[in-house]
Amino acid sequence: MLNPETACAIAEAYCHTNNLAFHKAIGKGASKYAFLVEGGDGPAALKIADLLVSQTDRLVREAEALQLCDHPGIAHILSTQRFNWGVGHYWIVIEEYLQGGTLENLIDSKSVEHRDLLLIARKLANVLAYLYPMRLVHRDIKPANIMFRSSSVDPVLTDFGIVRVLDAPSLTQDFLQQGPGTPFYAAPEQLNNDKALIDWRTDQFCLAVSIAHCALGRHPFQTPTDKPHDAIFRVARRENLPFANAEMLGRLGLGALCKALHPWPIGRYCSPEQFVKSLD
C-alpha cells in the first residue's frame, strides 16, 4: 500500500522519466496522492494510485469519463498512464492544476459568503445538467472535491474516482450493505446500496448537502445537539430534513436546497434544468 514517502519517490521518478519538474505534494484522497509538477504547458497535478490496491476498472472508467468531458466546471484531464516502479504497478493521471484550493478550505477558514454559496451551487448544478445526457453520476460530490481555478466563485468538480456510468455494468457488488461514496455527504440510496435508484438526483442530493453544510456549519440533517454520525443515520433512515434547518436555509436564501434534500429521489427536482432554475 502506498505511503507518502513512496508516493513522493514514484512521482519524482515519473517526472524524471517524462521530463517534468517535480515541485511538492499537494494533497491525498481516498486512494490517490497528488503532487504539483510542471512541464512545457505549465503547472499540472500529478495523481498516483496503486494498481494492487485500487480497482483498475474504476481508474480506467474515471479516466474515460473525464476525457469525454469538456466543461469549464469539470477538471481537465491531460493524460493517463500505467507506470512501473520497482516491483509495483501504478496509475498516473495528469490533470490541470487548480490553484484556488477547495471549498473545504474555504469552510475551514470561514471565508465564503452566503451569497457566494448560491452562485457556487448554481454553477455546479449546471455541471450536473452537462453530465445528465452523458449518463454520468459523480457519486462523491463534497467540499473537498469542489475546487477553484482562481476566484472563490469559479468552482470546478474534481475526483471522478467512483463515477457511475449508467449505461455500463455496475462495479459495486449487490450484496454490499453500503454503496460507494463519502457517508457524510452521501444520499440515502448510496448509504443503503439501492443501486436501482442511483441517477443524477443522487448528485443533486450530495451537492445540496455540501452547500447546506457550508451555510449551516453542520450537516443539514444534524441538529445542534447531534453528533455528525447521527445525521448519517437520519439520511440512511430516509427521515425528513429537520424543520429548524430547513427554516434557516430559507432565511439564508438557500431554501431551494430543501427539495434537493428530499429522502427519496422522486421528491427531488426531476430535471437538472429545474434544479438550476430553482437556484436563480
C-alpha positions in Angstrom: 0.0 0.0 0.0 1.2 3.5 -0.8 2.5 5.8 1.9 3.5 9.5 1.5 7.3 8.7 1.1 6.8 6.0 -1.5 4.3 8.1 -3.5 6.7 11.0 -3.5 9.5 8.8 -4.8 7.3 7.4 -7.5 6.2 10.9 -8.5 9.8 12.1 -8.7 10.8 9.0 -10.8 7.9 9.6 -13.2 8.8 13.3 -13.6 12.4 12.3 -14.3 11.3 9.8 -17.0 8.9 12.2 -18.6 10.9 15.5 -18.4 8.6 17.1 -15.9 9.7 19.3 -13.0 8.6 18.0 -9.6 7.6 20.6 -7.0 5.7 19.4 -4.0 2.9 17.3 -2.5 -0.5 19.0 -2.7 -3.0 16.5 -1.3 -4.2 13.0 -0.6 -7.6 11.4 -1.5 -9.1 8.1 -0.6 -6.8 6.2 -3.0 -4.6 8.8 -4.6 -1.7 11.1 -3.7 -1.4 14.4 -5.6 1.7 16.4 -6.5 2.4 19.7 -8.2 4.5 19.2 -11.3 5.4 21.4 -14.2 6.0 20.8 -17.9 6.1 22.7 -21.2 2.4 23.6 -20.8 2.8 24.9 -17.3 1.8 23.6 -13.8 -0.3 20.4 -13.5 -1.4 18.0 -10.8 0.1 14.5 -10.9 -2.0 11.9 -9.1 -0.9 8.4 -8.2 -2.9 5.3 -7.3 -1.6 1.8 -6.5 -3.0 -0.7 -9.0 -2.6 -3.5 -6.5 -4.9 -1.7 -4.1 -7.3 0.3 -6.3 -9.8 -1.3 -8.7 -8.2 -0.9 -12.1 -11.7 -0.9 -13.7 -12.7 2.1 -11.6 -9.5 4.0 -12.5 -9.9 3.4 -16.2 -13.6 4.3 -16.0 -12.7 7.6 -14.3 -10.2 8.5 -17.0 -12.5 7.6 -19.8 -15.3 9.7 -18.2 -13.1 12.7 -17.7 -11.7 12.5 -21.2 -15.3 12.7 -22.6 -16.0 15.9 -20.6 -15.4 19.4 -21.9 -16.9 21.8 -19.5 -15.4 24.7 -17.5 -16.8 23.3 -14.3 -15.1 19.9 -14.6 -11.3 19.4 -14.1 -9.5 18.8 -17.4 -7.5 15.6 -17.6 -4.3 15.8 -19.6 -3.1 12.2 -19.7 -3.2 8.8 -18.0 -0.6 6.1 -17.9 0.4 2.9 -16.2 3.8 3.3 -14.6 6.0 0.6 -13.2 8.4 1.4 -10.4 10.4 -1.2 -8.6 8.1 -4.2 -8.2 4.9 -2.0 -8.1 2.4 -1.0 -10.7 0.8 2.4 -10.5 -1.8 4.5 -12.3 -0.7 8.0 -13.1 -3.2 10.8 -14.0 -2.0 14.3 -15.1 -4.8 16.9 -14.6 -4.9 20.7 -14.7 -3.6 22.4 -11.6 -6.4 24.2 -9.7 -4.7 26.9 -7.6 -7.7 28.2 -5.8 -8.0 25.5 -3.3 -11.1 23.6 -2.2 -14.5 24.5 -0.9 -13.5 22.6 2.3 -10.5 25.1 2.7 -13.0 28.0 2.4 -15.3 26.4 5.0 -12.3 25.9 7.4 -11.2 29.5 7.0 -14.8 30.8 7.2 -14.0 32.9 4.1 -17.0 32.0 1.9 -20.0 34.4 1.9 -23.6 33.0 1.8 -24.3 35.0 -1.4 -21.4 33.2 -3.0 -22.7 29.8 -2.0 -25.8 30.3 -4.1 -23.6 31.2 -7.1 -21.4 28.2 -6.5 -24.4 25.9 -6.2 -25.9 27.3 -9.4 -22.6 26.7 -11.4 -22.3 23.2 -10.1 -25.9 22.5 -10.9 -25.1 23.4 -14.4 -22.3 20.8 -14.3 -24.9 18.2 -13.3 -27.0 19.3 -16.3 -24.0 18.8 -18.5 -23.3 15.3 -17.1 -27.0 14.3 -17.3 -27.2 13.4 -21.1 -23.8 11.7 -20.8 -25.4 9.3 -18.2 -22.6 10.0 -15.7 -23.2 10.2 -11.9 -20.2 11.5 -9.9 -21.4 10.0 -6.6 -18.8 11.8 -4.4 -19.6 15.5 -4.5 -18.3 17.0 -1.3 -16.4 20.2 -0.4 -13.0 18.5 -0.7 -13.9 17.6 -4.4 -15.1 21.1 -5.3 -12.1 23.2 -6.2 -11.4 26.6 -7.7 -9.3 27.9 -10.6 -8.7 31.3 -9.1 -11.7 33.1 -7.5 -13.9 31.6 -4.9 -16.9 31.7 -7.2 -15.4 29.7 -10.0 -16.0 26.1 -8.9 -14.6 23.0 -10.6 -15.8 19.5 -9.8 -12.9 17.0 -9.4 -12.2 13.4 -8.5 -14.4 11.2 -10.6 -12.9 8.1 -8.9 -16.2 6.4 -8.3 -18.1 7.8 -11.2 -21.1 5.6 -12.2 -21.7 5.2 -15.9 -25.4 4.4 -16.0 -25.2 2.5 -19.4 -22.3 0.3 -18.2 -22.3 -2.6 -15.8 -22.1 -1.6 -12.2 -18.8 -2.2 -10.4 -20.5 -2.4 -7.0 -21.5 -5.7 -5.6 -25.2 -6.1 -4.9 -24.6 -7.8 -1.5 -22.8 -4.8 0.0 -24.7 -3.0 2.7 -23.5 0.4 1.6 -22.5 1.7 -1.8 -19.5 3.9 -2.8 -19.4 7.4 -1.6 -18.4 9.5 1.4 -21.0 8.7 4.0 -21.2 12.2 5.5 -22.3 13.7 2.1 -24.0 10.6 0.6 -27.6 10.2 -0.5 -29.9 7.6 1.1 -29.7 5.4 -1.9 -25.9 5.3 -1.6 -26.0 4.6 2.1 -28.4 1.7 1.5 -26.8 0.5 -1.7 -30.1 0.9 -3.6 -28.4 0.7 -6.9 -31.6 1.0 -9.0 -32.3 4.4 -7.5 -28.8 5.9 -8.4 -29.0 8.6 -11.0 -28.3 12.3 -11.4 -30.6 13.1 -8.5 -28.1 11.3 -6.2 -25.6 14.0 -7.2 -28.3 16.6 -6.6 -28.6 15.4 -3.0 -24.8 15.3 -2.4 -24.4 18.8 -3.9 -27.2 20.1 -1.7 -25.7 18.6 1.4 -22.3 20.1 0.6 -23.7 23.7 0.1 -26.0 23.4 3.1 -23.2 22.2 5.3 -21.2 25.3 4.3 -24.2 27.5 5.1 -25.3 25.9 8.4 -21.9 24.9 9.7 -23.3 21.4 10.2 -24.8 18.6 8.2 -28.4 19.7 7.1 -29.8 16.6 8.8 -27.9 17.3 12.1 -29.5 19.2 14.9 -27.4 21.3 17.3 -27.4 18.5 19.9 -26.5 15.8 17.4 -23.1 14.2 16.6 -22.2 14.1 12.9 -22.9 10.4 12.7 -26.5 11.0 13.9 -27.1 12.9 10.6 -25.8 10.0 8.6 -28.2 7.6 10.3 -31.1 10.0 9.7 -30.3 10.1 6.0 -30.0 6.3 5.8 -33.4 6.0 7.5 -34.8 8.5 5.0 -36.0 10.9 7.6 -37.2 14.4 6.5 -35.0 17.4 6.8 -35.2 18.9 10.3 -37.6 21.8 10.3 -35.2 24.2 12.0 -32.5 23.6 9.4 -35.0 24.0 6.5 -36.1 27.3 8.0 -32.6 28.5 8.4 -31.7 27.6 4.8 -34.7 29.7 3.7 -33.6 32.7 5.7 -30.1 32.4 4.1 -31.6 32.5 0.6 -30.9 28.8 0.1 -34.4 27.4 0.5 -34.3 25.7 -2.9 -31.9 23.2 -1.4 -34.7 21.7 0.8 -36.4 20.0 -2.2 -33.0 18.7 -3.4 -32.6 17.1 0.1 -35.7 15.0 -0.1 -35.1 11.5 1.2 -36.4 9.9 -2.0 -35.2 10.7 -5.5 -38.7 11.1 -6.8 -39.2 14.0 -4.3 -36.2 16.0 -5.6 -36.0 18.2 -8.7 -37.0 15.9 -11.6 -34.6 17.6 -14.2 -31.3 19.4 -14.0 -32.9 22.4 -15.6 -35.5 22.6 -12.8 -32.7 22.4 -10.3 -30.7 25.2 -12.0 -33.8 27.4 -12.3 -34.6 27.0 -8.6 -31.2 28.5 -7.7 -31.7 31.7 -9.8 
